Amino acid sequence: MNKLNKKIFGTLFFSIFAAVTGVGIVVPLLPVYAHDLGATGIYIGLIFGAFSLSRTFFLPYFGRLSDKKGRKPFIVAGLFTYALISFLFLFADNVATLITVRFFHGISSAMMMPVILAYVGDITPIGSEGLTMGLFNMAMFLGLSLGPLAGGVIKDNFGLNVSFVCMGFLALTGFLLTLFLLPPKKSEHIICSANSLIPWKQLLKDRAIAGLYVFRFSYATSIGIIWGFLPVLADSELSLSSSSIGILVMIGVFVSGVLHVPMGCLADRVNKKAMVVTGGVISGLGIFAFNWVTSFNDLFIANVLFGLGGGISISALMALAVIHGNKTKAMGSVMGMLTMAHSMGMLLGALSAGLIMDIFQLRQAFSFGSIIMIAGAVIFFICTYRKGVRGRRPEVGDQGSGVGSRGSGIGDL
């Protein structure tokens, strides 16, 4: 496969952009809403953690199943369910209901997210892993950056329920796009049969994949802390408006999003491992800076620094994931593992920050996030050292027969 199928890629790009923008609309509002309902720090953590907990259990299952059954059925069903559950937030008027809705929202997310990423990996041209994944990550990160800004404005002017409705309709848009524009399953190249799937044990023993997993886990832990408790910090200590909080949550993700394409291009030409480690250190410094913020401008700068690190590291990380997904002929399984790492990190970040807020001080949660982020970068380096994850373009050619034919069927996501 030499060229990217622009129709499939565009469909997946705009579908995930719509769905993620809807989630971004609600993310900065949930902590404050839960706090107003009387939720303590640990319950705010549970509201965020319930989503990640359910995703964690189901992500590997759906990713692996799509390697056998095809991608489209899971993507379409996942987006439809995601849209329906989004509207249930309208009826979540207490903490227990919020936790329950978030739990089932996570299951629907698990059905689509690793499969969409695997589909993108299937259609990625050899040698362009960084650029292709950078473009696709841009859709997710820009959606998550524009969503919080829109959510703050919508809540201030129209109320919280309108924000929930917008989330539901945007997810429904993604469902309709994939339903009508993605080719039927029979035109896909099914990567594996039930008997040829690489065993989980073998995947888990791969040090390079373990390094990717640990870094993604560490980065997601930091995101969980920032998304869950930056709004609380800004509201309770700095008395910022919902619109201002939306801008703050937006800016870090936005900076990361706009960097994904140029950093993806760079990752196709330079050492990917070095980019991952460098970005991880910068992100660690960014989240540590939250300890000293005293104003909107301070929060703004800390978020920009964290987003800069993410922009440098994540495109290179996902390019390596595509390479290893093709090498093992288990793209869905590898993407399922990475999205599971993301969910587990978000869960740990939300819950640990909630406990630290209740037992110590809220700001100390950001110090914890910094330690986790730096440790993740170090462990990634150790796991990938001497394992052939050299990151330069020749590594793609080194895939040899492990990659084989990328699939003569479906084009590119």
N, C-alpha and C positions, 0 to 999 in steps of 0.2 A: 504494500500500500504506500503510495507516494504522495497522495494529496488528501487534504482534509475535506470531508463531506460537509460543505458549508450549510446545507439545509438542516441536516441533523444537528450539527453543532449549534446553529442559530436557534433551533427549537429548544434544545436543552438549556442554552444560555439564557434566553428570555423567560423560560419556564421557571428556572431556579431563581432568576432575578426577581420575578414577581412574588414567588413564594417566600423568599428570604426577606424581601422588603416588608412584607406583611408581618413577619415575625419581628423584624427590627422596629416596627411601629410600636409594638407592645412591650418589648424588652425593658426600656428605661422606665416604663410606667408601673410594671408589676411590683417592684420592691416598695415604692412609695404607697401604692394601693394596698398592699399587704400590711405595711406598717400602720396605715390608717385604720385597717381592720383589727389592729391590736396584735399583730404578729411580732414575736421577738426575733432576735437575730437568727436563732436556729430554725425557726419556722420559715423565715425568708429564704434561708439556705435550702430547706426542704422543698419549697415551691420551685426553685430553680433545679434542685437536685433530682426531683421526681422525674422530670423530663429526661435528664441524663441517665438516671437509673434504668428506666424502661428501655431506652435506646441501647444501653450497654448490653443487655441480655439478648436483644433481637438483631442487632447490627450484623454480627458474624453469620447468623443463620440466613438472613435475607441476602446478604452479599454472596455467600457460598451457593445458595439455591439458584441465584440468577446465573451463576456459571453453568448450571445444568439446564435451566428452563428458559433462559432468555431474559432480556432486560425490560422490554416495554411493559409487560403485564404488571410488574412490580412498581414501575415508575408511575403508571397511570392510576393504579389502585391506591398507591401511597399518597399521591397528590389529592385524589378525591377524598380519601379519609381525612387527610390533613385539613382540608377545607371544611368538612362537616364538623370536626371537633373544634375548629377555631371559633365557630359560632356558639359553642357551649360556654365560652367565657362570659357571654352575656348573662348567664344564670349563676355564675360563680360569685356569690355574695358573702362567702365566708372562707376562712383559711383552708378548712378541710376540703371544700369543693375545688378550690384553686389547685391544691396539690393533686387531687384526683384527675382533673382535666389535664393538667400538665403531664401526668403519668401516661395517659392514653395518647396525648399529642406526641410524646416521645416514641411510642410504638409506630405510629403512622410515619414519623420521620425516619425511623429505622428501615421502613419498607422501601423508601425511595432514595435516600441520600447515598449510601454506598453503591447502589445500583447505577445511579446517574454518574457517579465518579468512575465506576468501572466501564460504563459505556463510553465515556470520554477517553479513558485509557485504551479501549479497544480500537478506537478510530484515530488515535494520535499517530501521525507519521513518525517513523524512526528518525531520530536526530533532532526532532522538534518538540521533545517532551516538555522542556521548560516553557517555551512560548505557548504551546497549546494549553497546558495546565495553568499558566499565568493568565491567559485570556479568560479561562473558565473561572478561576478563583476570583478574578476581577468582578464577575457577575455577582458572586456571593458576597464579597466584601463591600462592594458598592451598594448592594441591596441592604446590607446590615448597617451601612453608614447613613444612607438616605432615610431609612426607616425610622430610626430614633429621632431625627430632626422633624420628620413629618408627624411622628407620634406626639411629640411635645406640642407642636402647633395645633394639631387636631384636638388634643385633650384640653388645651387652654381655651379653645374657641368653641368646641362642640361637645366635649365631654368624653369620658372614658369609653362608654358603650360604642360610640362611633368608631373609635380606634379598633375595637374588637371586630366590628363589622368590616372595616377595611382589610384587616388581616384575613378574614374569611374569603372575601371576594378576590383578593390577590392570589390566594392559594387556588381558588377555583379557576382563575385565569390560567395558571400553570397547568392544571389538569386538562383544560380544553385544548391548550396548545399541543400537549403531548399526545392526547387522544387522537387528534385529527391530522397532525403533521408528522409524527414519527412513523416510519415504515412498519408494516405488520411484523409480528415476531418471526414468521417463516422466512423473512428476508435477512434476519440476523445470522451472524456466524456464532453458533453455540460453541463456546470455547472448550468445554469439557463434557465428557459423559460421566455418569455416576461412578464408573469403575476407574476412571483415569484421574480423578481429582487428587491432588497432592494431599497427603494426610496433614491434619492440623499439627501433629507432633513435629513433623518435618519443617513446617513453616515457623513454628515457635522456636525451633533450634537455630534458625538462620540469624546470625548475629547482626547482619545488616538490617534486616526487617525489624529486629528487636530495637536497634538504635533509632530507626524511624518512629517506632511506636512510642518509645520513651520521650523523644523530643516533642512529638505531637501531644502526648499526655501533659507534659510540663507546660507547654504553651497554652493549652486549653485550661489548665488549672489557673493560670494567671488571668485569662479572659473571664473565667467564672468569678474570680474575686472582683475584677473591675466591673463587670456588668451587674453583678449582684449587689455590690456595696458602694460603688462610686455614686449612684443616685442617692443612697442613704446619707453618705458623707456630705454631698453637695446640698442636700435638703436640710439635714439636721444641724450641721455645723456652719454652713455658709449661706443658708436660706436662699438658694437659687431657685428660679422658676423652672417649671417643667420644660419650657422651650430651651432654656440655658442648659439644663441637664441633657436634653436631647442632642444639643450641639456637642457637648462634651463626649457623650457616648459615641456620637457619629465620627468625631474627628480622628480618633485613633484608627478606627476601621477604615475610614476613607483614605487616610494616608497609606495604609497598607494596601488597599485596593488599587489605587492608582499606580503603585509601584510594581504590582504583580507582572504586568506585561514587560516593562523594561528589564526587571529582574529575571523574568523567565527567559528572555532573549539572552541575557548575560549568562544564565545557568547553562545554556546550551553550548557555551564557549569557554567557560572557566570551571574551576573546581567547585562542584556543587557542595561538597562536604564543608569546605571553608566558608561558603556563603551561609550554610545552616548554622554553623558555630558562631560566626560573627553576628548574625541576626539575633541569635539567642541571647548573647551577651548584652547587646543593645536593648532588647526587650526587658531583660532582667534589670538593667539600670533604670529603664523607664518606669517600671512598676515600683521600684524602690523609691523613686522621687516623690511618690504620693505621700510619703511620711511627712514632707515639709510643706505641702501646699497650704496656702492661706487665702487664696483668691481664685476667681475664675481663670485668670491668666495663668496661674501656676498649674491648675488642673489641665488647662489647654496644652501647655508645654509638655507635661508629663505624658499625656495621651499621645501627642505627636511622636515623642521618643519611642514609646512602646509600639506604635503603629509602624514606625520606620524599621524597627527590628523585625517585625512580622513580615513586612514587605520584602525584606532581603532574604529571609529564611524559608518562607512557606512554599514559594514557587519552586525553589531548588529541592525542597523536601518532597514535594509531590511529583516532580520530575523523576526523582530516584524511585518513588513508589511505582510509577508507571513502568520504569525499566525492570524492576523486580517482579512486578505483576506479570509482565510478558515473559520474563525469564523462567518463572515458575509455572506459567500457564494457569494462573489462578488469580486473575485480575480482581474478580469480585471478592474473593477471600482476603486478598491483601488490602483492598480498599475498605472492606468490612472491619478489618483489624485496626486500621488507622482511624476510621470514624468511631470505632469503639473506644480507642484511646482518647479521642476528643471528648466523648461523652463522659468517660470516667474522670477525665481531668476537670471538666465542668462541674461534675458532681463533687469531687474533692474540694475544688475551689470554693464552691458555694457553701458546702457544709462546714469546712474548716474555718472560713471567714466568719460564718455565723457563730461558731463556738468561740472564736477569739474575740468577737465583738461582745458576746455575753460575759465571758470570763475575764478578759483583759480590756483592751481598747481597740476600737475599730481600726485605727491606723496600723496597728501591729499586724493585721491581716495582710497588708501590702508588703511588709517585710518578709512574711512567710512566702508570699508569691514570688518575690525576688529570689529567695534561696532555691525554691523549686525550679525556677526558670534557668538559673545558672547551672544547677546540678544536672538538669536535663541536657544542656549543651555539652557538658563534660562527659556524661555517660554516652551520648550520641557519638562523640569523638572516639571514645574508647571502643565502643562496639563496632564502629566502621573502620577503625585503624587496621591496616593490613588485610582487609577483607575484600579488596578489589573495588570498593565504592570510591573510585578515584575522582569521579565528578567531571572529567574532561570528556569532550565529545567522543574520543575513541572508545570509551567504555560502552557506548551504544552498540558499536560493531562487535564488541566482545561478547554480546549475548549469544552469538553463534546459533546453533540449532535449537537452543533453548527457546528462542523467540519463534523461529520458523516463520510460517506464514501468519501474518497478523490478521488474516481473515479476508476472504474474498467477497464476503457478503456486505454487510452494512458499512457505510463510509465512516464518517467521523462525527463524534459528538463535539 
